[in-house]
Amino acid sequence: ARVEGDFRFLTLVMSLATAAWSQLGKIPHPSTKKLEKDLEQANMSIDFLRMLLEKTKGNLQPKEEELLTNTVTDLEMNFADEVAKDQKSGAAKGPDIIIPSGVAGGKAPDIIKP
């Protein structure tokens, strides 16, 4: 029985999420080990995850759905933040990571400054 979720599905979600975090410039690129931002590619990776969420609705184990929903939400919030920063000209400092309210003990989202 699948209690915690299908390992292959979880691996796919985490793989796409890792790519998106890297493309957002939030974590180092796996190959170059450098922070590289490509918002167009990040948007595509997030769209793939959003599509997975839509196409698998009602067909996931609770842990799978929770992981996918939280991942999409976290990435969308951080994508919007990066787009807003780019529009303001983008200061040359480390990335901020937004932690959604559900993770931060039920209060408003926190922004972690490097």
N, C-alpha and C positions, 0 to 999 in steps of 0.2 A: 504494500500500500504506500501511496505517496503522501507522507504526512507533512513534510516541510517543503515540498516542491521538487520539481524535476530539475536535477542538477544541470542538464543541458540548457534548459530555459533560463535558469538563473545565470549561467555562464554567458549566454547570449546578451542578456540585459546588462550585466556588469561590463562586458566587453564594449558594447555601444556607449554605456555611461562613461567608461574610462576614456574612450575616444572623445566624447563630448566635453568632458572636464578638461582634457588636454587642449582641445580646439578652442575652449573658452580662455585658455591661458591660466587656468587655476592650478594645474599640476604639470610637472615637466613632461615633455613628449617622451614616450617610451624609448625611442631610438636615439634621439639627440640629447636627451636629459636636460633640455633647455625649455624655458617657458616660451611658447609660440602661440599667438592668437590668430584664429581664422574663424570669424563669426559666421561666415557663409557655410563652412563645413560643419560648425557646431550646430547651426540651425537644422542642417540636413540630418545629423545624428539624432537630434532631439525629435525631429519629425518621424524618424524610424521608430523610436521608442513610443511616441504618441500613437502611431499606427498600430504597433503591437498591442498597446493598451486597448484601443478600440476593437481590434479584430479578435482579441481573446476575452472580451467582456463576458462574464458568466461561465467561463471555461477554465478558470485558474483556481489553484488552491489559495486559501487566505494569505499565506506568507508570500506567495508569488505576486498576488494582486497588490499587497501592501508594498512590497519592494518596488514594483513597477510604477505604481501611483506616486510613491514618495520620490522616486528617482526622477520621474518626469517633472513633478512639481519643483523640486530643488533645482533642476537644470533650467527650467523655464524662468524661475526667479533670478538666477544668476546670469542667464542670457540677457534678460531685460536690463539688469544692472550694468552689464558690459556694454550693451548698445547705448544706454544713457551716458555712460562714461565716455564712450567714443564721440558722442554728439557734443559733449562739453569740452572736447579736445584731448582728453585722456592724459592725466598727470603721469609722470614717469616714476611710479612706485609699485610695490608688490600688489598682487591681487587681493581684493576683499572677497571673503566667502560668506554668503548669507546662509544662516541656519534658520529654517522655518520654525514657526511657533510651536508645532507639535513636538519638536525635538528639544526645544529650549524650555521645557517645563510649563507650557501653556501660555506664555507671555508673547508679546510681539516679536517678530523676527529680530535676531541679533546680527550685526555685521562685525565680523572679526577683521580687525586692521592688523596688517603685518608689522 
